[in-house]
Amino acid sequence: MAYPTDARGWAQRARIYQTIKDYLPEAETAAIADWQNAIKLDPMNVDYCQAIVKLYLGKNQKKEAIFYLQQAIGGNPTNPNLLKQLAELQIEVGLLKQAKISYQQLLSILTSAEQKQKIETEIITLNKLIAQSNYHDEAGLDIINKEPEEVILPDSPPLLQASDLLAQGPIIAAPEDEKDTNQK
């Protein structure tokens, strides 16, 4: 990395790795490592946090995703989509009391009566689940609130060779929009 203290460089390389992860499986690990470096340098960058959340969710690593989703909310505490996604993930991993807190935060920033009603219903349901099961979710909090292990890569990042792509068939480049095919 030419500028190891610039988060944008790590983020750009992470995006490239994400793009090629279907062709080169180890690129996904490299993308996670680069996002972690970018986030260390710019911890309040919501876009970086959301990108690594997407990768972790793709790998079904929900606890790691929750950690970075909480960090994204720290950078943008009034984003209702982030709060809703966090609450839903917390429910999936069994952190019902934490999900209730996330829904309560979401409820405090919503303006739509219809949306508020839906969230209030979710909170009531969570309260019933918590009461019925005599539930204790504090045991899992240390895993969620602790930063995921840092991914260490070899000295040279994975490379994608053109021959790797050709083995899967020809590559055809075309414009995204049909209108762009007519040249003047």
LINFENJO-V902032 format. One record per helix or strand of 3 or more residues. SS is the DSSP state (A for helix, B for strand). FROM is the first residue (numbers start at 0). TO is the last residue. If there is no record, write none. Layout:
# LINFENJO-V902032
ss & from & to
SS & FROM & TO
SS & FROM & TO
This chain:
# LINFENJO-V902032
ss & from & to
A & 6 & 19
A & 25 & 40
A & 45 & 57
A & 61 & 74
A & 79 & 91
A & 95 & 108
A & 112 & 132
A & 137 & 143
A & 161 & 165
A & 177 & 180
